[in-house]
Amino acid sequence: MKYFHTSQIPELLDGRICGEQIHINKKTGLPSGMMKGTNVANFYVNAGGFQCNHQIYGVATAVVPKELRQQFGVE
């Protein structure tokens, strides 16, 4: 399971994932595989791209590792 904070969605859309830059599709300006037009507002609906089968859902704060909560000032 991977966690990300909602404030990181713009980074994900820019192709910065886990501190590394991934390939950007020149036609969409998004990471390869993401649907054209994906943005912060529709990120949860598009969930990463075509047939990726990712599911994005919120979790209780207690489930998130402590070090990640501390990184974003969420206790």
N, C-alpha and C positions, 0 to 999 in steps of 0.2 A: 504494500500500500504506500502510495506517495502522498505527501501532504504539501499544500501550498497555501499561502495566505492570499486573500482576495486582492490585497495590494500588489501582489506579484503578477497578476494577469497581464498587465502591459509588458512586463519582461518576457513572459511566455510567448506573447504575440510577436515580440521582437526576436525571438529565437534564442533567448538566454535561458537555458534550463540547467538547473543544478550547477550554476556558475560557469557553464560552458556555452559557447556560441554554436548553434547547429545550423545546417544548411537552410538558406532562405530561397524560396521559389521566386524567380525573377518576375513571373507573370502576376503573382498575387501579392508579393511583398511580405509573405507570411512563411512560417516554417513549412517545409515540404509536407504535403498531405493535408494541411488545413484548408478548409473551404474558403474560397474567395469571399471577401466581405466580412469575415469573422472579426469581431471587435470586442471590446470590454462588455458592451451591452448584450451581445448575443453569444458570448463565450460558453455559457452553461448549456445553451440550446444546441450549439454546434459540437460541443464536447470534444474538440480536438481535430475533427476532420471526417473524411469520407470512410465509412465502414471501419472506424478504428475501434469501436466497441468500448471506448473508455466511458466510465460513468463518473460524474462529478456530483458530489453531495457534501453538505455540511456535516460536521461531526461535533459532538460535545467537546468542550474545551479540555475536559479531563482525559480524553482519549489521545490528544495531541501530545507528543513527547515534550517534556519540560523544557529542554534546551531550545526547541522551536518556539514554544510559547514565550520564553524569555527574549528571544531574538526580536519578536514583534511586540513586546511589552504587554502581552496578554497573560494574566495569571488567573 
